[in-house]
Amino acid sequence: MSADILTLPHVRPLRPNCCAPDQRGLALWLARRRLRLMLARELLGAPDSALQDAGWTRAALRQEIAKPMWRG
């Protein structure tokens, strides 16, 4: 397990009348999905001390993993 600091990508709000994301929006959605999969794979089973070192609580981690990819 690495000691990298994990941050979520910056979220740009979608226009209310937009029916489909542009390519940048799609790339952001996919990046969020990859990040959440990585969080589940690498941090969910980690001890609480490792989560604290990364700035996460177990409850916050579970909440972040449960988000759909379109939510920031």
N, CA, C and O atoms as CSV, one atom per row, in Angstrom:
chain,resi,resn,atom,element,x,y,z
A,1,MET,N,N,0.840,-1.163,0.000
A,1,MET,CA,C,0.000,0.000,0.000
A,1,MET,C,C,0.893,1.237,0.000
A,1,MET,O,O,1.852,1.313,0.769
A,2,SER,N,N,0.586,2.187,-0.845
A,2,SER,CA,C,1.411,3.384,-0.933
A,2,SER,C,C,0.884,4.447,0.018
A,2,SER,O,O,-0.235,4.345,0.520
A,3,ALA,N,N,1.693,5.461,0.261
A,3,ALA,CA,C,1.325,6.539,1.166
A,3,ALA,C,C,0.892,7.782,0.400
A,3,ALA,O,O,1.013,8.896,0.910
A,4,ASP,N,N,0.389,7.604,-0.824
A,4,ASP,CA,C,-0.039,8.746,-1.625
A,4,ASP,C,C,-1.256,9.396,-0.999
A,4,ASP,O,O,-2.091,8.722,-0.394
A,5,ILE,N,N,-1.353,10.706,-1.147
A,5,ILE,CA,C,-2.525,11.440,-0.673
A,5,ILE,C,C,-3.568,11.407,-1.775
A,5,ILE,O,O,-3.280,11.742,-2.924
A,6,LEU,N,N,-4.767,11.007,-1.426
A,6,LEU,CA,C,-5.838,10.878,-2.397
A,6,LEU,C,C,-6.753,12.082,-2.314
A,6,LEU,O,O,-7.191,12.468,-1.231
A,7,THR,N,N,-7.036,12.670,-3.455
A,7,THR,CA,C,-7.976,13.781,-3.498
A,7,THR,C,C,-8.972,13.517,-4.613
A,7,THR,O,O,-8.664,12.845,-5.597
A,8,LEU,N,N,-10.156,14.050,-4.445
A,8,LEU,CA,C,-11.181,13.902,-5.465
A,8,LEU,C,C,-10.975,14.954,-6.540
A,8,LEU,O,O,-10.519,16.059,-6.246
A,9,PRO,N,N,-11.305,14.624,-7.781
A,9,PRO,CA,C,-11.168,15.617,-8.837
A,9,PRO,C,C,-12.117,16.789,-8.610
A,9,PRO,O,O,-13.175,16.632,-8.000
A,10,HIS,N,N,-11.730,17.965,-9.104
A,10,HIS,CA,C,-12.584,19.141,-8.992
A,10,HIS,C,C,-13.884,18.896,-9.768
A,10,HIS,O,O,-13.867,18.383,-10.887
A,11,VAL,N,N,-14.973,19.262,-9.168
A,11,VAL,CA,C,-16.277,19.025,-9.793
A,11,VAL,C,C,-16.769,20.308,-10.440
A,11,VAL,O,O,-16.885,21.343,-9.783
A,12,ARG,N,N,-17.055,20.231,-11.727
A,12,ARG,CA,C,-17.620,21.353,-12.459
A,12,ARG,C,C,-19.108,21.089,-12.599
A,12,ARG,O,O,-19.492,20.068,-13.170
A,13,PRO,N,N,-19.976,21.993,-12.087
A,13,PRO,CA,C,-21.414,21.730,-12.180
A,13,PRO,C,C,-21.883,21.669,-13.626
A,13,PRO,O,O,-21.440,22.442,-14.476
A,14,LEU,N,N,-22.791,20.733,-13.886
A,14,LEU,CA,C,-23.366,20.619,-15.224
A,14,LEU,C,C,-24.440,21.682,-15.404
A,14,LEU,O,O,-25.074,22.109,-14.439
A,15,ARG,N,N,-24.638,22.103,-16.646
A,15,ARG,CA,C,-25.707,23.059,-16.932
A,15,ARG,C,C,-27.050,22.374,-16.689
A,15,ARG,O,O,-27.194,21.198,-17.021
A,16,PRO,N,N,-28.040,23.070,-16.122
A,16,PRO,CA,C,-29.317,22.439,-15.818
A,16,PRO,C,C,-30.047,21.927,-17.054
A,16,PRO,O,O,-30.788,20.948,-16.959
A,17,ASN,N,N,-29.860,22.558,-18.209
A,17,ASN,CA,C,-30.570,22.125,-19.413
A,17,ASN,C,C,-29.742,21.158,-20.262
A,17,ASN,O,O,-30.113,20.849,-21.393
A,18,CYS,N,N,-28.659,20.699,-19.734
A,18,CYS,CA,C,-27.778,19.792,-20.481
A,18,CYS,C,C,-28.297,18.359,-20.355
A,18,CYS,O,O,-28.497,17.860,-19.248
A,19,CYS,N,N,-28.510,17.715,-21.478
A,19,CYS,CA,C,-29.042,16.351,-21.425
A,19,CYS,C,C,-27.941,15.303,-21.466
A,19,CYS,O,O,-28.180,14.171,-21.043
A,20,ALA,N,N,-26.764,15.617,-21.947
A,20,ALA,CA,C,-25.661,14.661,-21.986
A,20,ALA,C,C,-24.355,15.410,-21.705
A,20,ALA,O,O,-24.177,16.537,-22.169
A,21,PRO,N,N,-23.449,14.796,-20.953
A,21,PRO,CA,C,-22.184,15.473,-20.652
A,21,PRO,C,C,-21.300,15.574,-21.888
A,21,PRO,O,O,-21.372,14.738,-22.789
A,22,ASP,N,N,-20.473,16.600,-21.917
A,22,ASP,CA,C,-19.499,16.697,-22.996
A,22,ASP,C,C,-18.349,15.731,-22.702
A,22,ASP,O,O,-18.384,15.009,-21.706
A,23,GLN,N,N,-17.349,15.718,-23.552
A,23,GLN,CA,C,-16.253,14.767,-23.367
A,23,GLN,C,C,-15.508,15.006,-22.065
A,23,GLN,O,O,-15.074,14.058,-21.410
A,24,ARG,N,N,-15.359,16.267,-21.688
A,24,ARG,CA,C,-14.672,16.573,-20.434
A,24,ARG,C,C,-15.472,16.043,-19.250
A,24,ARG,O,O,-14.906,15.502,-18.299
A,25,GLY,N,N,-16.783,16.201,-19.314
A,25,GLY,CA,C,-17.638,15.696,-18.245
A,25,GLY,C,C,-17.574,14.178,-18.157
A,25,GLY,O,O,-17.538,13.620,-17.060
A,26,LEU,N,N,-17.560,13.512,-19.296
A,26,LEU,CA,C,-17.469,12.060,-19.310
A,26,LEU,C,C,-16.141,11.606,-18.722
A,26,LEU,O,O,-16.096,10.640,-17.959
A,27,ALA,N,N,-15.074,12.286,-19.066
A,27,ALA,CA,C,-13.754,11.946,-18.524
A,27,ALA,C,C,-13.744,12.123,-17.006
A,27,ALA,O,O,-13.140,11.320,-16.295
A,28,LEU,N,N,-14.408,13.168,-16.503
A,28,LEU,CA,C,-14.488,13.397,-15.065
A,28,LEU,C,C,-15.282,12.277,-14.395
A,28,LEU,O,O,-14.887,11.787,-13.337
A,29,TRP,N,N,-16.382,11.875,-14.994
A,29,TRP,CA,C,-17.183,10.780,-14.441
A,29,TRP,C,C,-16.348,9.505,-14.343
A,29,TRP,O,O,-16.363,8.814,-13.325
A,30,LEU,N,N,-15.623,9.207,-15.413
A,30,LEU,CA,C,-14.809,7.994,-15.413
A,30,LEU,C,C,-13.677,8.080,-14.394
A,30,LEU,O,O,-13.337,7.079,-13.764
A,31,ALA,N,N,-13.094,9.255,-14.225
A,31,ALA,CA,C,-12.035,9.437,-13.223
A,31,ALA,C,C,-12.590,9.211,-11.825
A,31,ALA,O,O,-11.935,8.591,-10.989
A,32,ARG,N,N,-13.796,9.711,-11.566
A,32,ARG,CA,C,-14.418,9.482,-10.260
A,32,ARG,C,C,-14.651,7.996,-10.025
A,32,ARG,O,O,-14.412,7.491,-8.928
A,33,ARG,N,N,-15.113,7.301,-11.050
A,33,ARG,CA,C,-15.378,5.869,-10.924
A,33,ARG,C,C,-14.090,5.112,-10.614
A,33,ARG,O,O,-14.065,4.249,-9.737
A,34,ARG,N,N,-13.020,5.442,-11.341
A,34,ARG,CA,C,-11.729,4.789,-11.093
A,34,ARG,C,C,-11.235,5.080,-9.674
A,34,ARG,O,O,-10.720,4.189,-8.998
A,35,LEU,N,N,-11.393,6.327,-9.225
A,35,LEU,CA,C,-10.959,6.703,-7.884
A,35,LEU,C,C,-11.728,5.913,-6.837
A,35,LEU,O,O,-11.134,5.401,-5.887
A,36,ARG,N,N,-13.031,5.810,-6.999
A,36,ARG,CA,C,-13.841,5.103,-6.004
A,36,ARG,C,C,-13.551,3.607,-6.003
A,36,ARG,O,O,-13.570,2.977,-4.946
A,37,LEU,N,N,-13.288,3.040,-7.152
A,37,LEU,CA,C,-12.887,1.633,-7.195
A,37,LEU,C,C,-11.546,1.431,-6.492
A,37,LEU,O,O,-11.362,0.455,-5.765
A,38,MET,N,N,-10.613,2.354,-6.709
A,38,MET,CA,C,-9.313,2.262,-6.060
A,38,MET,C,C,-9.458,2.412,-4.542
A,38,MET,O,O,-8.806,1.695,-3.783
A,39,LEU,N,N,-10.312,3.342,-4.100
A,39,LEU,CA,C,-10.540,3.509,-2.671
A,39,LEU,C,C,-11.083,2.220,-2.056
A,39,LEU,O,O,-10.637,1.794,-0.991
A,40,ALA,N,N,-12.046,1.609,-2.735
A,40,ALA,CA,C,-12.625,0.365,-2.237
A,40,ALA,C,C,-11.586,-0.751,-2.200
A,40,ALA,O,O,-11.535,-1.523,-1.243
A,41,ARG,N,N,-10.770,-0.835,-3.225
A,41,ARG,CA,C,-9.797,-1.919,-3.339
A,41,ARG,C,C,-8.649,-1.751,-2.338
A,41,ARG,O,O,-8.231,-2.723,-1.709
A,42,GLU,N,N,-8.143,-0.535,-2.189
A,42,GLU,CA,C,-6.919,-0.346,-1.412
A,42,GLU,C,C,-7.144,0.134,0.017
A,42,GLU,O,O,-6.364,-0.216,0.902
A,43,LEU,N,N,-8.177,0.916,0.269
A,43,LEU,CA,C,-8.323,1.486,1.606
A,43,LEU,C,C,-9.405,0.843,2.453
A,43,LEU,O,O,-9.325,0.897,3.681
A,44,LEU,N,N,-10.398,0.247,1.852
A,44,LEU,CA,C,-11.508,-0.290,2.637
A,44,LEU,C,C,-11.040,-1.365,3.612
A,44,LEU,O,O,-11.561,-1.451,4.724
A,45,GLY,N,N,-10.083,-2.172,3.223
A,45,GLY,CA,C,-9.579,-3.215,4.103
A,45,GLY,C,C,-8.401,-2.782,4.958
A,45,GLY,O,O,-7.862,-3.582,5.722
A,46,ALA,N,N,-8.003,-1.538,4.839
A,46,ALA,CA,C,-6.837,-1.044,5.578
A,46,ALA,C,C,-7.196,-0.820,7.049
A,46,ALA,O,O,-8.358,-0.576,7.376
A,47,PRO,N,N,-6.207,-0.902,7.929
A,47,PRO,CA,C,-6.470,-0.623,9.346
A,47,PRO,C,C,-6.829,0.848,9.552
A,47,PRO,O,O,-6.496,1.702,8.731
A,48,ASP,N,N,-7.509,1.124,10.652
A,48,ASP,CA,C,-7.948,2.490,10.948
A,48,ASP,C,C,-6.784,3.476,11.006
A,48,ASP,O,O,-6.940,4.638,10.633
A,49,SER,N,N,-5.627,3.025,11.467
A,49,SER,CA,C,-4.472,3.934,11.543
A,49,SER,C,C,-4.037,4.384,10.146
A,49,SER,O,O,-3.647,5.537,9.962
A,50,ALA,N,N,-4.100,3.490,9.173
A,50,ALA,CA,C,-3.737,3.860,7.796
A,50,ALA,C,C,-4.767,4.824,7.215
A,50,ALA,O,O,-4.405,5.744,6.481
A,51,LEU,N,N,-6.043,4.626,7.536
A,51,LEU,CA,C,-7.078,5.546,7.068
A,51,LEU,C,C,-6.860,6.933,7.655
A,51,LEU,O,O,-6.993,7.934,6.952
A,52,GLN,N,N,-6.527,6.995,8.933
A,52,GLN,CA,C,-6.261,8.287,9.566
A,52,GLN,C,C,-5.075,8.983,8.908
A,52,GLN,O,O,-5.106,10.196,8.702
A,53,ASP,N,N,-4.043,8.234,8.580
A,53,ASP,CA,C,-2.874,8.805,7.901
A,53,ASP,C,C,-3.255,9.409,6.554
A,53,ASP,O,O,-2.682,10.414,6.135
A,54,ALA,N,N,-4.225,8.793,5.876
A,54,ALA,CA,C,-4.676,9.281,4.570
A,54,ALA,C,C,-5.747,10.360,4.705
A,54,ALA,O,O,-6.184,10.923,3.701
A,55,GLY,N,N,-6.174,10.652,5.929
A,55,GLY,CA,C,-7.174,11.701,6.143
A,55,GLY,C,C,-8.610,11.226,5.988
A,55,GLY,O,O,-9.503,12.035,5.736
A,56,TRP,N,N,-8.844,9.930,6.134
A,56,TRP,CA,C,-10.182,9.365,5.974
A,56,TRP,C,C,-10.651,8.739,7.274
A,56,TRP,O,O,-9.844,8.292,8.089
A,57,THR,N,N,-11.959,8.710,7.459
A,57,THR,CA,C,-12.572,7.863,8.473
A,57,THR,C,C,-13.239,6.722,7.722
A,57,THR,O,O,-13.527,6.844,6.531
A,58,ARG,N,N,-13.483,5.626,8.404
A,58,ARG,CA,C,-14.111,4.489,7.723
A,58,ARG,C,C,-15.503,4.862,7.218
A,58,ARG,O,O,-15.891,4.452,6.124
A,59,ALA,N,N,-16.260,5.633,8.003
A,59,ALA,CA,C,-17.610,6.039,7.583
A,59,ALA,C,C,-17.551,6.940,6.351
A,59,ALA,O,O,-18.342,6.762,5.425
A,60,ALA,N,N,-16.629,7.901,6.322
A,60,ALA,CA,C,-16.498,8.794,5.166
A,60,ALA,C,C,-16.059,8.018,3.926
A,60,ALA,O,O,-16.510,8.306,2.818
A,61,LEU,N,N,-15.189,7.048,4.112
A,61,LEU,CA,C,-14.728,6.230,2.994
A,61,LEU,C,C,-15.878,5.424,2.401
A,61,LEU,O,O,-16.048,5.379,1.183
A,62,ARG,N,N,-16.662,4.791,3.260
A,62,ARG,CA,C,-17.813,4.015,2.775
A,62,ARG,C,C,-18.809,4.912,2.051
A,62,ARG,O,O,-19.376,4.518,1.032
A,63,GLN,N,N,-19.024,6.121,2.577
A,63,GLN,CA,C,-19.948,7.065,1.948
A,63,GLN,C,C,-19.439,7.479,0.572
A,63,GLN,O,O,-20.219,7.563,-0.377
A,64,GLU,N,N,-18.155,7.734,0.456
A,64,GLU,CA,C,-17.575,8.138,-0.830
A,64,GLU,C,C,-17.654,7.003,-1.851
A,64,GLU,O,O,-17.973,7.238,-3.016
A,65,ILE,N,N,-17.371,5.792,-1.424
A,65,ILE,CA,C,-17.411,4.641,-2.328
A,65,ILE,C,C,-18.828,4.386,-2.825
A,65,ILE,O,O,-19.016,3.957,-3.963
A,66,ALA,N,N,-19.822,4.645,-1.991
A,66,ALA,CA,C,-21.212,4.361,-2.342
A,66,ALA,C,C,-21.799,5.376,-3.330
A,66,ALA,O,O,-22.849,5.120,-3.919
A,67,LYS,N,N,-21.149,6.499,-3.514
A,67,LYS,CA,C,-21.676,7.519,-4.419
A,67,LYS,C,C,-21.665,7.028,-5.864
A,67,LYS,O,O,-20.729,6.346,-6.282
A,68,PRO,N,N,-22.707,7.374,-6.633
A,68,PRO,CA,C,-22.654,7.071,-8.060
A,68,PRO,C,C,-21.617,7.977,-8.735
A,68,PRO,O,O,-21.269,9.033,-8.207
A,69,MET,N,N,-21.129,7.555,-9.904
A,69,MET,CA,C,-20.036,8.282,-10.537
A,69,MET,C,C,-20.418,9.690,-10.977
A,69,MET,O,O,-19.538,10.526,-11.181
A,70,TRP,N,N,-21.705,9.968,-11.127
A,70,TRP,CA,C,-22.099,11.304,-11.564
A,70,TRP,C,C,-22.203,12.291,-10.411
A,70,TRP,O,O,-22.415,13.481,-10.644
A,71,ARG,N,N,-22.061,11.829,-9.175
A,71,ARG,CA,C,-22.084,12.747,-8.024
A,71,ARG,C,C,-20.669,13.092,-7.625
A,71,ARG,O,O,-19.797,12.227,-7.546
A,72,GLY,N,N,-20.455,14.364,-7.377
A,72,GLY,CA,C,-19.137,14.829,-6.986
A,72,GLY,C,C,-18.829,14.619,-5.562
A,72,GLY,O,O,-17.740,14.972,-5.107
